Amino acid sequence: MSAPTSRTRRSGQGRPWALVTVVAGFVVAAGCVIAVGIVSLGLNPLLQ
């Protein structure tokens, strides 16, 4: 009984951290893409 509970606790603690890292990675990637797009639009006089 003690082994499964410890496993579920470990997996329960591991999943949120994995989700946080994945979400943070997507947010950082999206921020970089948006920043590059804004900079490219700002540097291109033809697009303005």
C-alpha positions as CSV (number, residue, x, y, z in Angstrom):
1,M,0.0,0.0,0.0
2,S,2.8,2.4,0.8
3,A,4.7,1.9,-2.5
4,P,1.8,2.8,-4.8
5,T,1.0,5.9,-2.8
6,S,4.6,7.1,-2.9
7,R,4.6,6.5,-6.7
8,T,1.4,8.4,-7.2
9,R,2.8,11.3,-5.1
10,R,6.0,11.4,-7.1
11,S,4.2,11.3,-10.4
12,G,1.8,13.9,-9.1
13,Q,4.6,16.2,-8.2
14,G,6.5,15.4,-11.5
15,R,3.6,16.1,-13.8
16,P,3.0,19.8,-12.7
17,W,6.7,20.6,-13.1
18,A,6.7,19.0,-16.6
19,L,3.6,21.0,-17.5
20,V,5.1,24.2,-16.2
21,T,8.3,23.7,-18.1
22,V,6.4,22.9,-21.3
23,V,4.1,25.9,-21.0
24,A,7.1,28.1,-20.1
25,G,8.9,26.9,-23.2
26,F,5.9,27.6,-25.4
27,V,5.5,31.1,-23.9
28,V,9.2,31.9,-24.4
29,A,9.1,30.6,-27.9
30,A,6.0,32.6,-28.7
31,G,7.5,35.7,-27.1
32,C,10.7,35.3,-29.2
33,V,8.6,34.9,-32.4
34,I,6.5,38.0,-31.6
35,A,9.6,40.1,-30.7
36,V,11.3,39.1,-34.0
37,G,8.2,39.9,-35.9
38,I,7.8,43.3,-34.3
39,V,11.5,44.1,-34.9
40,S,11.3,42.9,-38.5
41,L,8.2,45.1,-39.1
42,G,9.9,48.0,-37.5
43,L,13.1,47.7,-39.5
44,N,11.3,47.2,-42.9
45,P,10.1,50.6,-44.2
46,L,8.2,48.9,-47.0
47,L,5.9,47.2,-44.6
48,Q,5.1,50.4,-42.8
